[in-house]
């Protein structure tokens, strides 16, 4: 039986792409570049800020100008972190159902803590979630299993009685390596050329509304 549910944040628990895209485009405009459409930016969100900067500015980490743009981008994002960000449709109902049925839920994200905590506070989730493991909580990040194992320790959960839900291959790899069940959030930020059916997840869902039923079957 699955007693514990761990969520990735961006693209799984909350739709954060609009605010991240707005921040990225604000810095593009500062550098006299045109805005990029949301649908172009969204697939990179789950890959992290560096991937977004590469997309928008054709810069790799370590290249001249990268660090300056990254600082501008993240600082702007922090100032506007929850203007358009929302929980996915059905997520509030799911979280309430988990709580009503005494199932523990938590968050494991590669997003840095200085961005994650303000976002969770803005969404009124900071006092509801049983644990928050961020990208800088440990030395390791997903796809390493350590963050998920750390979350299990924090909530005193057996990995085998836990499911990790995410929208990126590294999420599923991390969960599988940690010994949890895994679920792909197909409604998240998945690029068209990716093949989530090959990620070896225990389940895939197209909407939040399917999650509870799938957990029950697992």
LUMMI-543187 format. One record per residue (C-alpha): x, y, z. Coordinates in steps of 0.5 Angstrom, whole numbers. Example, Ala and Ser with C-alpha at 12.3 -4.5 7.8 and 13.67 -1.06 7.14 Angstrom:
<atoms>
[atom [25; -9; 16]]
[atom [27; -2; 14]]
</atoms>
This chain:
<atoms>
[atom [0; 0; 0]]
[atom [2; 7; -2]]
[atom [2; 11; 5]]
[atom [7; 17; 2]]
[atom [7; 21; -4]]
[atom [13; 26; -6]]
[atom [12; 31; -11]]
[atom [17; 34; -16]]
[atom [15; 42; -16]]
[atom [15; 45; -22]]
[atom [11; 42; -28]]
[atom [8; 37; -23]]
[atom [5; 40; -16]]
[atom [5; 47; -19]]
[atom [5; 50; -26]]
[atom [10; 55; -25]]
[atom [12; 56; -32]]
[atom [8; 63; -33]]
[atom [12; 66; -28]]
[atom [19; 63; -30]]
[atom [17; 65; -38]]
[atom [16; 72; -36]]
[atom [22; 73; -32]]
[atom [26; 70; -38]]
[atom [23; 75; -43]]
[atom [24; 81; -38]]
[atom [31; 79; -38]]
[atom [31; 78; -46]]
[atom [28; 85; -47]]
[atom [33; 88; -42]]
[atom [38; 85; -47]]
[atom [34; 88; -53]]
[atom [31; 81; -55]]
[atom [24; 79; -57]]
[atom [20; 75; -52]]
[atom [20; 68; -53]]
[atom [13; 64; -53]]
[atom [11; 61; -47]]
[atom [10; 54; -51]]
[atom [17; 55; -53]]
[atom [20; 56; -46]]
[atom [15; 51; -42]]
[atom [19; 45; -44]]
[atom [26; 47; -41]]
[atom [23; 49; -34]]
[atom [24; 42; -31]]
[atom [31; 42; -34]]
[atom [33; 48; -29]]
[atom [35; 55; -30]]
[atom [41; 54; -34]]
[atom [37; 50; -39]]
[atom [33; 56; -40]]
[atom [38; 61; -40]]
[atom [41; 57; -46]]
[atom [35; 57; -49]]
[atom [34; 64; -49]]
[atom [41; 67; -50]]
[atom [45; 61; -53]]
[atom [50; 61; -47]]
[atom [53; 55; -43]]
[atom [55; 55; -36]]
[atom [62; 58; -36]]
[atom [61; 62; -42]]
[atom [62; 70; -41]]
[atom [56; 73; -39]]
[atom [52; 67; -37]]
[atom [53; 69; -29]]
[atom [50; 76; -30]]
[atom [44; 74; -34]]
[atom [43; 68; -29]]
[atom [43; 73; -23]]
[atom [38; 78; -27]]
[atom [34; 72; -29]]
[atom [33; 69; -22]]
[atom [33; 76; -18]]
[atom [27; 78; -23]]
[atom [24; 71; -22]]
[atom [24; 72; -14]]
[atom [21; 79; -14]]
[atom [15; 76; -18]]
[atom [15; 69; -16]]
[atom [7; 67; -15]]
[atom [4; 72; -20]]
[atom [1; 67; -25]]
[atom [4; 61; -21]]
[atom [-2; 56; -19]]
[atom [-3; 49; -17]]
[atom [-5; 45; -23]]
[atom [-13; 43; -23]]
[atom [-15; 38; -18]]
[atom [-9; 39; -14]]
[atom [-12; 42; -8]]
[atom [-17; 37; -8]]
[atom [-12; 31; -9]]
[atom [-8; 34; -3]]
[atom [-14; 35; 1]]
[atom [-16; 28; 0]]
[atom [-9; 25; 2]]
[atom [-9; 29; 8]]
[atom [-16; 27; 10]]
[atom [-14; 19; 9]]
[atom [-8; 20; 13]]
[atom [-3; 20; 8]]
[atom [3; 24; 8]]
[atom [6; 28; 2]]
[atom [12; 32; 1]]
[atom [16; 36; -4]]
[atom [23; 34; -7]]
[atom [25; 39; -12]]
[atom [32; 41; -16]]
[atom [30; 48; -15]]
[atom [34; 52; -10]]
[atom [31; 53; -3]]
[atom [32; 61; -3]]
[atom [27; 60; -9]]
[atom [23; 54; -7]]
[atom [21; 57; 0]]
[atom [18; 64; -2]]
[atom [14; 60; -7]]
[atom [11; 55; -2]]
[atom [9; 61; 2]]
[atom [6; 64; -3]]
[atom [2; 58; -5]]
[atom [0; 57; 3]]
[atom [3; 50; 2]]
[atom [9; 51; 7]]
[atom [6; 49; 13]]
[atom [2; 43; 10]]
[atom [7; 39; 7]]
[atom [11; 34; 11]]
[atom [18; 36; 8]]
[atom [21; 40; 3]]
[atom [28; 37; 0]]
[atom [31; 43; -5]]
[atom [36; 42; -10]]
[atom [41; 45; -5]]
[atom [39; 41; 1]]
[atom [44; 36; 0]]
[atom [50; 36; -4]]
[atom [47; 31; -9]]
[atom [41; 33; -14]]
[atom [36; 29; -18]]
[atom [37; 24; -21]]
[atom [41; 22; -15]]
[atom [37; 18; -11]]
[atom [39; 22; -4]]
[atom [34; 27; -4]]
[atom [28; 22; -4]]
[atom [31; 18; 1]]
[atom [33; 24; 5]]
[atom [25; 26; 4]]
[atom [23; 19; 6]]
[atom [28; 19; 13]]
[atom [24; 26; 14]]
[atom [17; 23; 14]]
[atom [20; 17; 17]]
[atom [17; 13; 11]]
[atom [19; 7; 8]]
[atom [21; 8; 0]]
[atom [17; 2; -2]]
[atom [11; 5; 1]]
[atom [12; 12; -2]]
[atom [11; 14; -9]]
[atom [15; 20; -13]]
[atom [11; 24; -18]]
[atom [15; 28; -23]]
[atom [15; 30; -30]]
[atom [22; 29; -32]]
[atom [26; 23; -33]]
[atom [31; 25; -28]]
[atom [25; 25; -23]]
[atom [23; 18; -25]]
[atom [31; 15; -25]]
[atom [31; 18; -18]]
[atom [25; 15; -15]]
[atom [27; 8; -18]]
[atom [34; 8; -15]]
[atom [31; 10; -9]]
[atom [26; 4; -9]]
[atom [20; 8; -9]]
[atom [14; 7; -14]]
[atom [14; 12; -19]]
[atom [9; 16; -23]]
[atom [10; 21; -29]]
[atom [6; 27; -30]]
[atom [5; 27; -37]]
[atom [1; 34; -36]]
[atom [8; 37; -34]]
[atom [13; 40; -38]]
[atom [15; 34; -42]]
[atom [18; 36; -49]]
[atom [15; 33; -55]]
[atom [21; 29; -57]]
[atom [22; 25; -50]]
[atom [19; 18; -49]]
[atom [16; 18; -42]]
[atom [14; 11; -43]]
[atom [21; 9; -44]]
[atom [23; 12; -37]]
[atom [21; 5; -33]]
[atom [16; 9; -29]]
[atom [10; 5; -25]]
[atom [5; 9; -28]]
[atom [3; 15; -32]]
[atom [-2; 20; -31]]
[atom [-5; 25; -36]]
[atom [-8; 29; -31]]
[atom [-8; 30; -23]]
[atom [-15; 27; -23]]
[atom [-12; 21; -25]]
[atom [-7; 20; -19]]
[atom [-11; 18; -13]]
[atom [-14; 12; -17]]
[atom [-7; 10; -20]]
[atom [-4; 10; -13]]
[atom [-10; 6; -10]]
[atom [-9; 1; -15]]
[atom [-1; 1; -14]]
</atoms>
